[in-house]
Structure formats: C-alpha cells, structure tokens
Amino acid sequence: MSEDTPAVVETTSGKIEGIFRRGLYAFRGVPYAAPPVGRLRWLPPEPPEPWSEVRPALRLASIAPQNLMGLQLLESPVPEPQDEDCLYLNVWTPGLDDARRPVMVWIHGGGFTSGSGSSLAYNGRTLSTGGDTVIVTINYRLNVLGFLNLNEVTGGKIPATGNEGLLDQAFALEWVHDNITNFGGDPDNVTIFGESAGGFSVGSLLALPKARGLFHKAILQSGAAHSAYSNIDAARHVASTFLELLGISPNDSDGLRSLNVEHLLKGQRELAGKALDPESGLGGLTLRPVVDGKILPHLPIDAVTSGSADNIPIIVGTNLDEAKLFSAMNEAVSEMDESRLLSRYQQLITGEDVPGLIESYRKARQRRGMSTTPAEIFMALQTDKGFRIPAIRLAERHSRRSQPAYMYLFTWVSPMRDGILGACHALELGFVFGTRTEDFSGSGPEADALERNIQDAWLAFARTGDPSCDGLGKWPLYNERRETMLLGEECTVVAAPYDEERRAWEAIPDTVLGVL
C-alpha cells in the first residue's frame, strides 16, 4: 500500500476513515461516547449517535477542559483545544486484518485535573510498530466534571458520584472490546496501562465492577490502588467547598448546570488554592475517585485484597525520586528545617509516630551515604507515601492471592539542572513511548538501551503476561523475597530494595497513603 493512503474501518457507530503512513494505520479523534454536555453533564457516559456517512478520523479531538498544571515538562508545547465534548480515543495498528494482536490501552495522568491521551508524549507509533501491537490512547472527563461528588450535597438532584471519569475509562474499554477486532486487535488480550493519575485509575479499574472482564493485564506506573476517597464525607466536603467558592446554593441544581466551563474551571483553580491551606481540610489530590458504595463499592486496595483483580497479571512500580519533580525547586522545601519537617509530616499523617518515621529514614540514608537534610528526607517520605509504599502493598496483596505481580524501581537520573530532579515523577514516560527529550530524559547508548528494555518488557507482558525479555532476562514474580527489577543505567534484579524505609511504614494504615 502506498504512503498516506486513506483507510476505512467499520465501528459499531459507523465507518471511520484513518490513514496509512510509514507502515502504520492511525485513527485519531474517534468518538467512543456521546458528548457529555447539556443534560449529560455529570452523568454516566452514553453511546454516541450513529452516523451514516464515513466519518473522518484524521485529526486529534478536543481534550477535556482543564487548567494548566504549571509543570511545563508534562504539558504539550502548543496548548491543545479544550471542549466538554472530549470523549474520544486514538488507535495505532500495524494491520487491519484478523491477526488478533495484543491491545494496549493508555490512560493518561495529570492529577485527575489535566492531561490528555493525545499528548505528543503518548504517540503510539513506536510501541505499535515495535511490538506488532494495537495501541489505544483515550481522553476522559477531568477535574470537577469527572471527579466531583455532587450527589450528596444536592440531595441527588445532580447524581454525580465523583467517578464519572472512571466510568468514561470503562466505557472506552467497552468500545475497545466491541470494535478492536476490526483494527487487527484481540479483544481477549487487552492490557491497560497508565502513569500517575493514570496509574491510580488503573488501580481503581481493578476494583470497578463495570470494568470487569474488559481487560486482562494491567501496568501501573507511579500509581497504585490507594488514591480514592474512602470516606464519602470527605468527598462531600470538597463539593460543598466548591459550591461555596462558586456562590451557588446546593439547592440550585439548575444554576449549577447552567454555568459555563470557564466559570467551573475558575472555581476549580480557587479550590486548588484553598487546598494548600492545611486548615481547609481538603488535603492533596482534592479531586479523585470516590468510594460511593455503588460505582466504586470499596477502596481499590481492599477490593484487590478480596480478589477483584484475580486472574489479572500486573506490573507495578515507581521512580526512585518521584517527589523531586514537585519539590526539588520549591524554595519552601529546599529551605526546610527539622522543626518544619516534623510539623509538616504531623499534618500529613496525624496520629502516627512521625518522629520515629523520620528517624528511620535518617538512619537508613546515613548507612547508604545519602543526604539527610530535612529537604531530602521530606522528598523521600513524600515519594514513598504517595507512590512506592502503595505500589508495594498492591504487589503484596495481589501476590498473597497467588496472582502474578511484577515490581520495578526506575532509577535513571534526569540530566536536567545538573541532576537535581533525580529519577523523578514522569521521567520514565519518554522511555516507554520512545518520545524522550534530551534535556529531561537524557541521551546516549545507555539511555537507548534502557528505552529498548522497557519497551520490550512492556510489550512482552502485553503479549504473554510475563515481562521477561532478552534485554532484561528473567523478571521474577514479586513474593516474600520482594524481588524488584531496577530500571536505570544498569537493569538488574535486587531483593527488597530500600527495605528499611518500607518497614518504617508497616504500622501506618492504607487510608493515609496514595496522596502527597
């Protein structure tokens, strides 16, 4: 077939036209649900209206309305158009045949408030061609349109559970199940993978009844199964605060529905600002999934412990210095002293032995010759509280049920700012998708080898459920030896890395983990 050749595929809603270019078919801006606008705002997704003519799928669609995060490393260089009409996905496939290739569905991160599946960082070309695999990236509703529980404060007049974004993800998986065969994919071999809030989403989907049976493997990058509100009162407090900031009465559901997106995003910015005040009671990751007893019946880690993810192999892992992306260049952190470290952590995990926790980290780091400044200890604690300990507990619980779990620790150091960011949050993304930037990700033979190893492992896992591959060798299952694949300048398996810090969290409950 010649280059830039149109390609038409039948879907359950009608025919779409993509393009064949440089050995790969691409379909962009494919609607998987009806626009969640008007009467559908804050309601579960519904099927799109069928169409009779061939619909173009040549351009990326609008992304979910959002405020920019201010982390330029994670944002597109050119702002993507935004619209409430955002429930679209993109497909890359090597062939429109009956080869029944493995399917990988990417769920983007962004703290449940930003990001998109159409970001240049998540281009599916490299993974699709390298692994003869169908790659799907999706958009879903974000922030107050996707993760705000309004049901409680409005007395059911607006029945939003705070899980509408998760329902969008599950609906996209239904679309994949119903349509991916026509794109050369296997609906019975679907791997979901995501990073940060995308990893938290994957962890929630492991517990979401509506997603059951729609995927068969899961990869959780810097995100696990601890990041939903376990207390409906906390979610109600967020919604009440948001309505107060808007100046809207909980009884005025019509007034709330009539607000334009710009007004809602302004309210979300004010909500995020208010959450910075420890006295607000809002805490970190203010907008996130909610254990509402129906859509999400249980805290995801509890559901996995009880078997909700049985028969689903998982890879779960974190980056060694996750929190440095958020804190390393923050003056309030860099100038932190011992008293501020103690008081800040006593606010974050009230009722626990914070002095003992800090001392455990100080001693462990001293033994390894690592920095023990208050700033470095704070960032290490935040990395483990938000990411590594939840990942370990997920692997533990899954493994105890004799289910396949594989653990990694990404240790590659960003060259940016002379290495101040370390192996920070989001650094692995360019290696996974082959979209590295030299200033943030690094370059050279070692970086190239790490990229090949990660991609080969992810693709092997999607194909077989085992990430072992030529470059990495045998990747053992996670069990009582806590064997973990280190992914960095050298890739090797070690038993129980940074175990002194892990043990320091053993008495601390799941409910305080998963948020910064």
DRENBANU-70083 format. One record per residue (C-alpha): residue in three letters; x, y, z. Coordinates in steps of 0.1 Angstrom, whole numbers, padded with zeros to 4 digits, always signed. Example, Ala and Ser with C-alpha at 12.3 -4.5 7.8 and 13.67 -1.06 7.14 Angstrom:
2
ALA+0123-0045+0078 SER+0137-0011+0071 
***
This chain:
516
MET+0000+0000+0000 SER+0013+0035-0009 GLU+0022+0061+0017 ASP-0006+0084+0031 THR-0033+0061+0019 PRO-0069+0065+0034 ALA-0081+0035+0053 VAL-0118+0029+0063 VAL-0129+0007+0092 GLU-0164-0002+0104 THR-0173+0005+0140 THR-0204-0001+0160 SER-0215+0035+0154 GLY-0205+0038+0117 LYS-0175+0038+0094 ILE-0144+0060+0101 GLU-0115+0070+0079 GLY-0080+0070+0091 ILE-0047+0070+0073 PHE-0019+0045+0065 ARG+0015+0062+0068 ARG+0050+0048+0071 GLY+0038+0013+0077 LEU+0012+0020+0103 TYR-0025+0028+0104 ALA-0036+0057+0125 PHE-0072+0067+0135 ARG-0074+0099+0156 GLY-0103+0116+0173 VAL-0126+0086+0173 PRO-0158+0091+0194 TYR-0164+0064+0219 ALA-0193+0081+0238 ALA-0218+0108+0233 PRO-0206+0144+0241 PRO-0211+0147+0279 VAL-0228+0181+0275 GLY-0261+0197+0283 ARG-0283+0172+0301 LEU-0254+0146+0301 ARG-0230+0168+0321 TRP-0221+0149+0353 LEU-0240+0118+0341 PRO-0225+0084+0331 PRO-0213+0082+0295 GLU-0238+0071+0268 PRO-0232+0057+0233 PRO-0225+0081+0205 GLU-0252+0088+0180 PRO-0246+0065+0149 TRP-0236+0082+0116 SER-0243+0070+0081 GLU-0215+0087+0061 VAL-0178+0078+0065 ARG-0166+0099+0094 PRO-0130+0114+0092 ALA-0107+0102+0120 LEU-0076+0121+0108 ARG-0072+0148+0135 LEU-0068+0147+0172 ALA-0100+0158+0190 SER-0105+0184+0217 ILE-0093+0174+0252 ALA-0111+0176+0285 PRO-0115+0212+0299 GLN-0086+0219+0323 ASN-0064+0244+0339 LEU-0027+0241+0330 MET-0007+0225+0358 GLY+0023+0248+0355 LEU+0046+0218+0351 GLN+0059+0226+0315 LEU+0078+0193+0314 LEU+0044+0174+0313 GLU+0024+0197+0291 SER+0023+0200+0253 PRO+0044+0228+0238 VAL+0013+0241+0220 PRO-0019+0241+0240 GLU-0045+0216+0228 PRO-0080+0228+0221 GLN-0104+0220+0250 ASP-0141+0212+0250 GLU-0167+0194+0272 ASP-0171+0173+0241 CYS-0140+0153+0248 LEU-0147+0116+0249 TYR-0125+0105+0220 LEU-0097+0080+0215 ASN-0069+0073+0191 VAL-0058+0040+0176 TRP-0025+0029+0160 THR-0023-0005+0144 PRO+0001-0023+0121 GLY-0027-0040+0102 LEU-0065-0041+0096 ASP-0066-0078+0094 ASP-0076-0108+0116 ALA-0042-0111+0132 ARG-0057-0106+0167 ARG-0027-0086+0180 PRO-0023-0077+0217 VAL-0040-0044+0226 MET-0026-0018+0250 VAL-0049+0010+0262 TRP-0032+0040+0277 ILE-0048+0061+0305 HIS-0030+0094+0309 GLY-0020+0111+0341 GLY-0023+0147+0354 GLY-0037+0145+0389 PHE-0072+0139+0376 THR-0073+0175+0366 SER-0052+0178+0335 GLY-0036+0159+0306 SER-0049+0141+0275 GLY-0045+0109+0256 SER-0035+0129+0225 SER-0003+0144+0240 LEU+0028+0141+0218 ALA+0044+0123+0247 TYR+0020+0094+0242 ASN+0023+0089+0205 GLY+0017+0052+0199 ARG+0038+0047+0168 THR+0069+0033+0184 LEU+0052+0008+0207 SER+0028-0003+0179 THR+0054-0010+0153 GLY+0080-0023+0177 GLY+0057-0049+0192 ASP+0031-0056+0164 THR+0006-0043+0189 VAL-0026-0022+0187 ILE-0021+0009+0209 VAL-0051+0030+0221 THR-0050+0063+0240 ILE-0081+0078+0255 ASN-0094+0111+0268 TYR-0118+0111+0298 ARG-0135+0138+0319 LEU-0113+0156+0344 ASN-0115+0178+0374 VAL-0149+0190+0386 LEU-0166+0175+0355 GLY-0152+0140+0361 PHE-0143+0136+0398 LEU-0167+0157+0419 ASN-0193+0140+0440 LEU-0224+0163+0438 ASN-0249+0136+0447 GLU-0246+0141+0484 VAL-0247+0179+0485 THR-0275+0183+0460 GLY-0297+0156+0476 GLY-0295+0136+0443 LYS-0306+0164+0420 ILE-0273+0161+0403 PRO-0264+0124+0408 ALA-0227+0127+0401 THR-0207+0102+0422 GLY-0173+0116+0416 ASN-0165+0086+0394 GLU-0177+0098+0361 GLY-0141+0100+0348 LEU-0136+0063+0357 LEU-0169+0054+0340 ASP-0156+0071+0309 GLN-0125+0049+0310 ALA-0146+0018+0314 PHE-0168+0029+0285 ALA-0137+0034+0263 LEU-0128-0002+0272 GLU-0162-0013+0262 TRP-0156+0004+0228 VAL-0123-0015+0225 HIS-0140-0048+0233 ASP-0167-0042+0207 ASN-0145-0028+0179 ILE-0109-0036+0182 THR-0111-0068+0161 ASN-0117-0046+0130 PHE-0084-0028+0138 GLY-0064-0061+0139 GLY-0066-0064+0177 ASP-0076-0092+0201 PRO-0105-0081+0224 ASP-0095-0111+0247 ASN-0059-0098+0252 VAL-0062-0062+0264 THR-0036-0046+0287 ILE-0044-0013+0304 PHE-0015+0009+0314 GLY-0012+0044+0329 GLU+0010+0067+0349 SER+0004+0089+0379 ALA-0034+0096+0380 GLY-0035+0072+0351 GLY-0018+0046+0373 PHE-0043+0054+0401 SER-0071+0050+0375 VAL-0057+0015+0366 GLY-0057+0007+0403 SER-0093+0018+0405 LEU-0104-0001+0374 LEU-0091-0033+0391 ALA-0119-0027+0416 LEU-0146-0012+0393 PRO-0174-0037+0386 LYS-0182-0020+0353 ALA-0147-0027+0340 ARG-0147-0063+0349 GLY-0138-0086+0320 LEU-0129-0057+0297 PHE-0091-0060+0303 HIS-0068-0089+0311 LYS-0035-0074+0323 ALA-0025-0041+0339 ILE+0006-0019+0342 LEU+0006+0007+0369 GLN+0034+0033+0366 SER+0038+0056+0396 GLY+0003+0049+0408 ALA-0014+0021+0426 ALA-0048+0014+0444 HIS-0049+0038+0473 SER-0060+0071+0458 ALA-0098+0071+0461 TYR-0117+0088+0488 SER-0126+0061+0513 ASN-0148+0085+0532 ILE-0179+0099+0515 ASP-0179+0128+0540 ALA-0145+0140+0526 ALA-0158+0140+0491 ARG-0189+0159+0503 HIS-0167+0185+0519 VAL-0149+0190+0486 ALA-0181+0195+0467 SER-0196+0218+0494 THR-0164+0239+0494 PHE-0165+0241+0456 LEU-0201+0253+0456 GLU-0193+0280+0482 LEU-0165+0293+0460 LEU-0189+0295+0431 GLY-0215+0312+0452 ILE-0240+0285+0443 SER-0266+0270+0467 PRO-0267+0232+0469 ASN-0304+0236+0462 ASP-0298+0254+0429 SER-0290+0225+0406 ASP-0303+0243+0376 GLY-0279+0272+0383 LEU-0250+0249+0386 ARG-0258+0231+0354 SER-0261+0264+0336 LEU-0226+0275+0344 ASN-0202+0276+0315 VAL-0169+0257+0316 GLU-0148+0288+0322 HIS-0167+0295+0354 LEU-0163+0259+0365 LEU-0125+0260+0358 LYS-0122+0292+0377 GLY-0139+0276+0407 GLN-0115+0246+0404 ARG-0085+0269+0405 GLU-0098+0285+0436 LEU-0105+0251+0451 ALA-0069+0240+0444 GLY-0056+0272+0460 LYS-0077+0267+0491 ALA-0065+0231+0494 LEU-0030+0245+0501 ASP-0042+0257+0535 PRO-0039+0228+0560 GLU-0068+0242+0579 SER-0092+0238+0549 GLY-0095+0200+0554 LEU-0092+0194+0517 GLY-0058+0178+0515 GLY-0038+0168+0485 LEU-0053+0154+0453 THR-0085+0171+0461 LEU-0104+0157+0430 ARG-0102+0120+0427 PRO-0124+0088+0426 VAL-0148+0082+0454 VAL-0158+0050+0472 ASP-0196+0057+0469 GLY-0207+0021+0476 LYS-0222+0017+0441 ILE-0200+0026+0412 LEU-0168+0021+0433 PRO-0180-0002+0462 HIS-0147-0005+0481 LEU-0113+0012+0484 PRO-0095-0004+0455 ILE-0067-0018+0476 ASP-0093-0036+0498 ALA-0111-0049+0467 VAL-0079-0063+0453 THR-0072-0079+0487 SER-0105-0096+0484 GLY-0099-0108+0448 SER-0113-0082+0425 ALA-0082-0084+0404 ASP-0077-0122+0404 ASN-0066-0136+0370 ILE-0051-0102+0360 PRO-0013-0102+0360 ILE+0001-0068+0370 ILE+0033-0048+0367 VAL+0036-0021+0393 GLY+0064+0002+0401 THR+0077+0037+0409 ASN+0105+0061+0402 LEU+0132+0064+0429 ASP+0127+0102+0434 GLU+0091+0108+0424 ALA+0085+0138+0446 LYS+0115+0158+0434 LEU+0095+0168+0403 PHE+0072+0187+0426 SER+0095+0198+0454 ALA+0132+0199+0444 MET+0129+0235+0431 ASN+0104+0246+0457 GLU+0120+0272+0480 ALA+0098+0262+0509 VAL+0111+0226+0506 SER+0147+0234+0499 GLU+0150+0257+0530 MET+0130+0233+0552 ASP+0145+0228+0587 GLU+0140+0200+0612 SER+0111+0216+0630 ARG+0092+0223+0598 LEU+0098+0188+0585 LEU+0083+0174+0617 SER+0053+0197+0618 ARG+0045+0193+0581 TYR+0046+0155+0584 GLN+0025+0155+0615 GLN-0002+0174+0595 LEU+0001+0148+0567 ILE-0002+0117+0588 THR-0019+0126+0620 GLY-0019+0101+0649 GLU+0012+0082+0637 ASP+0047+0081+0651 VAL+0061+0108+0628 PRO+0094+0113+0648 GLY+0101+0076+0645 LEU+0093+0075+0608 ILE+0117+0104+0602 GLU+0144+0089+0623 SER+0141+0056+0604 TYR+0147+0074+0571 ARG+0176+0094+0585 LYS+0194+0062+0597 ALA+0187+0043+0565 ARG+0201+0071+0544 GLN+0231+0076+0566 ARG+0240+0040+0562 ARG+0239+0043+0524 GLY+0259+0076+0524 MET+0228+0095+0511 SER+0219+0131+0520 THR+0200+0135+0553 THR+0189+0172+0550 PRO+0153+0179+0560 ALA+0145+0186+0524 GLU+0159+0153+0511 ILE+0141+0133+0539 PHE+0109+0152+0532 MET+0111+0143+0494 ALA+0119+0107+0502 LEU+0090+0104+0526 GLN+0066+0120+0500 THR+0078+0097+0473 ASP+0071+0067+0495 LYS+0038+0079+0510 GLY+0024+0089+0476 PHE+0038+0062+0454 ARG+0063+0035+0464 ILE+0046+0021+0495 PRO+0011+0019+0478 ALA+0028+0001+0449 ILE+0045-0024+0473 ARG+0012-0030+0491 LEU-0006-0037+0459 ALA+0020-0061+0448 GLU+0020-0078+0482 ARG-0018-0082+0483 HIS-0020-0095+0448 SER+0009-0119+0453 ARG-0006-0133+0485 ARG-0036-0144+0464 SER-0011-0164+0442 GLN-0017-0138+0414 PRO+0012-0127+0391 ALA+0027-0094+0402 TYR+0060-0079+0390 MET+0077-0049+0407 TYR+0101-0024+0393 LEU+0120+0006+0405 PHE+0131+0032+0379 THR+0164+0047+0389 TRP+0176+0066+0358 VAL+0185+0102+0367 SER+0174+0132+0346 PRO+0203+0153+0335 MET+0182+0185+0339 ARG+0196+0211+0363 ASP+0227+0190+0369 GLY+0206+0161+0382 ILE+0186+0179+0408 LEU+0154+0161+0398 GLY+0169+0127+0402 ALA+0148+0098+0390 CYS+0117+0120+0393 HIS+0080+0115+0386 ALA+0071+0111+0349 LEU+0107+0106+0338 GLU+0100+0070+0325 LEU+0073+0082+0301 GLY+0097+0091+0273 PHE+0113+0057+0276 VAL+0080+0038+0275 PHE+0067+0056+0244 GLY+0100+0064+0226 THR+0094+0101+0229 ARG+0124+0111+0250 THR+0136+0147+0251 GLU+0174+0151+0256 ASP+0172+0178+0283 PHE+0148+0160+0305 SER+0153+0123+0297 GLY+0190+0122+0286 SER+0206+0106+0256 GLY+0233+0082+0246 PRO+0238+0044+0243 GLU+0227+0037+0279 ALA+0195+0057+0275 ASP+0188+0040+0242 ALA+0194+0006+0258 LEU+0171+0014+0288 GLU+0144+0025+0263 ARG+0146-0007+0244 ASN+0145-0028+0276 ILE+0114-0010+0290 GLN+0095-0012+0257 ASP+0104-0049+0252 ALA+0093-0057+0287 TRP+0060-0039+0284 LEU+0053-0054+0250 ALA+0062-0089+0262 PHE+0039-0085+0292 ALA+0011-0074+0269 ARG+0016-0104+0247 THR+0021-0131+0274 GLY+0016-0117+0309 ASP+0054-0121+0316 PRO+0077-0091+0311 SER+0109-0112+0308 CYS+0127-0103+0276 ASP+0162-0107+0260 GLY+0175-0073+0273 LEU+0164-0078+0309 GLY+0165-0116+0312 LYS+0142-0133+0336 TRP+0120-0109+0356 PRO+0109-0129+0387 LEU+0075-0127+0403 TYR+0071-0105+0434 ASN+0069-0126+0465 GLU+0082-0128+0501 ARG+0117-0121+0487 ARG+0104-0088+0473 GLU+0125-0092+0441 THR+0124-0060+0421 MET+0137-0050+0387 LEU+0158-0019+0388 LEU+0155+0000+0355 GLY+0183+0025+0351 GLU+0219+0028+0339 GLU+0220-0009+0347 CYS+0190-0032+0347 THR+0191-0059+0373 VAL+0170-0077+0398 VAL+0175-0070+0435 ALA+0158-0083+0466 ALA+0139-0059+0488 PRO+0155-0025+0478 TYR+0152+0003+0503 ASP+0136-0021+0527 GLU+0144-0002+0559 GLU+0121+0026+0547 ARG+0094+0001+0537 ARG+0094-0014+0572 ALA+0090+0021+0587 TRP+0055+0023+0571 GLU+0043-0011+0582 ALA+0021+0001+0611 ILE+0007+0030+0590 PRO-0028+0024+0575 ASP-0037+0023+0538 THR-0060+0053+0542 VAL-0032+0078+0546 LEU-0013+0066+0515 GLY-0016+0075+0478 VAL-0017+0113+0480 LEU+0010+0139+0485 
***
